[in-house]
């Protein structure tokens, strides 16, 4: 930024920041009241969060600190140089370190600077509001932990034993390999654990959860931008006893961590327990008790907290009474709220008033759900800490709970996914080859934010890059193909262990389908027996690869390794079912469910109708039923035809998009061309599209040669989504990409489409896409030679004068075909007026310059061009340009000889009655003018009437006031 190199002046504002102006605000009073030591405490307490929080505003904060003569010019430049290079994290760390070195006055000036800029820096604003909310009580909270008593000597032995047992339970990570020789690999947790990005709030607690649907839209570019600006990262050691936790010591603290299936919630819990047991985190916590909700499901009798702990940790014996005496030193962890079969209603007031629901004593007998409720709400052992993990769909249960910290696991961001594959494969050459393939396949790459998907990708793709006889052109590119090869590898390694794998898959698939229908992911021995699957079959490695068995407690439970594997097996069973099952009825019924539970199942069914997906499985399961495959294809065909013209509502757009996913998974070119081959118009306006959606849309457009109009207005596809569509956009004639946050990098992609020799794009609308002057060089090089583009709208983008100067050079090129150009609200001034005037005698006929700052001087320069005999401008919008009476004569004089202008918009300016004579002369002498717009100026009633009276003096003339 400019201020980084400014040696003498230090601005008091920075772009994107609004200065706090209220000197009597709560925070200003607090800063005045607090002494130097308290500010020192405050800074240290918030240190980690401040490093993140000021990244977006570090240059402005540094300017203010320098203005107060805390930093010298050299120190300020050092801070801002790092920002200019994109190293904002290092810049903020340097600023904080410099301030701490300089002592008390520097800290006070820094906090005063934070107050001035916090409104424009979201993370900093959050911290300031927290401090205002708690005021001086904040210091009471900051001292929590210092006064905690040590573990009494008679508890030290049991604590040491507890830590040792937990360490042994958590130090290794079991990873299934689906190989015969080494079915399960055992890794040291610290060697295999890949760090996840966790944010300190939950983005949308009501989001319909499905891991293939829910998070693609928040992908790389979105995440990186928002992690930098708004989303605060939180470490697992900050969930309690940190600045993120707002509760005071007396009541204790509860944290809720959300994440989609397979994102790593349980592994995160394992790492927290391991780190505590080995003394790395939470030294103030004396005992950690960790429970899985799926284990608690098996307790079907009344229970008290004492017996609950002894059930899982029997070695505590008679010492629990001593443990209760210091609840502040206890941490309870409950993993997997979504798997708990008993509903916990935190909004139910009966729990606070009726004795049978109240649990306020560790010896009190009640339901397990009451114990969990009472711990979270701090009614039982007040002062203790509680951690709950859950999928997003169960978070609504905690809306009324006493939760201090809400957090969400985003999964892998950036290079974290590459790190996972490097740890997954011992051979780094294989790791690099697999990751390269994943990176090149937009659908597979988008899945990689989730560790479970990375695991499935590693298992399914690894053999293609390690076995010489596998052909690389067969490497999976759809999700169905990927899962098909995942199952194929299991069959290849374990298929001989059972007589009829087809029969087992059919039974397992029926159970899986029931689970999908009922949103059930945990199965018991009774479920297996119901579907004629004998629990004893788990002696074979075959079934162990399809279901994970958990017998850590008295009752055995089974789960598929991942929800999507359950859905795939459910879909596979439809092609193995003998007899005359009405598959089309089943698909229609599944499709009618509006909560999304069958969306991935249906995609798998469509995908399994493809020979590429079916062939590897048929090698072990015998051929799929041909009749079923044909009926699935017919169902998809009718589904697409029924949706293609029905896109009026958000639901109908979602349904159409789902049918496109079916087409993509089916990889059936004939089917796609029969259904979408002749489509001329596709509209998804206002419907948010994920990168995977864009990849699927690209596939469909690639098979459609008649597409004319593609409307993606407000779909928020960003540069990542545009990248997926880049190769097919040239086929469209009219392209609406308004409000997609494409940025300058997006224009580079569009430029490639415009350079395509077969480009048909005639109209391109890029309004409100955060484009700057940096992108105009790319545009200029394209529009000077492109032979199809005639209508280009770049409105509501901060192109500035420098950007328009570059565009003007291209517009003057004889090869340029642009007729209509939208430059509304482009931050233009009179500096670019000369350049704009130079293109009036070219192909340009319609120019929108509304809502800029050309002023009278700018319009006077344009007027010279309007007077020229070769001027071709027919429609000109100059509304909202701060025009006054000073330019009215120039306009009137210029247009008296103009023979091209038909529409002139001068609304929202500052013309008064003084301009009326000139404007009347303009209207009367410009014989081609058919419409003049003069609304929202400063005319009197009389002035308006004088101008209105000219309407009708010439055939077709309209004067709008």
Secondary structure, 3 states (H helix, E strand, C coil): CHHHHCCCCCCCCCCCCCCCCCCCCHHHHHHHHCCHHHHHHHHHHCHHHHHHHCHHHHHHHHHHHHHCCCCCHHHHHHHHHHHHCCCHHHHHHHHHHHHHHHCHHHHHHHHHHHHHHHHHCHHHHHHHHHHHHHCCHHHHHHCCCCCCCCCCHHHHHHHHHHHHHHHHHHCEEEEECCCCCCCEEEEEHHHHCCCCEEECCCCCCCCCCCHHHHCHHHCHHHHHHHHHHCCCECCHHHCCCCCCCCCCCCCCEEEEEECCCCCCHHHHHHHHHHHHHCCCCCCCCCEEEEEEHHHHCCCCCCECHHHHHHHHCHHHCCCHHHHHHHHHHEEEEEECHHHCCCCCCCCCCHHHHCHHHCCCCCCCCECHHHHHHHHHCCCCCCCCEEEEEECHHHHHHHCCCCCCEEEEEEECCCCHHHHHHHHHCCCHHHHHHHHHHHHHCHHHHHHCCCHHHHHHHHHHHHHHHHCCCCCHHHCCCCHHHHHHHHHHHHHHHHHHHCCCHHHHHHHHHHHHHHHHHCCCCCEEHHHHHHCCCCHHHHHCHHHHHHCEEECCCCCCEEECCCHHHHHHHHHHHHCCCCCCCCHHHHHHHHHHCCCCCCHHHHHHHHHHCCHHHHHHHHHHHCCCCHHHHHHHHHHHHHHHHHHCCCCCCHHHHHHHHHHHHHHHHHCCHHHHHHHHCCCCEEECCCCCCCHHHHHHHHHHHHCCCCCCEEECCCCCCHHHHHHHHCCCHHHCCEEECCCCCCHHHHHHHHHHHHHCCCCCCCEEECCCCCCCHHHHHHHHHHHCCCCCCCEEECCCCCCHHHHHHHHHHHHCCCCCCCCEEECCCCCCEHHHHHHHHCCCCCCCCEEECCCCECHHHHHHHHHHHHHCCCCCCCEEECCCCCCCHHHHHHHHHHHCCCCCCCEEECCCCCCCHHHHHHHHHHHHHCCCCCEEECCCCCCCHHHHHHHHCCCCCCCCCEEEC
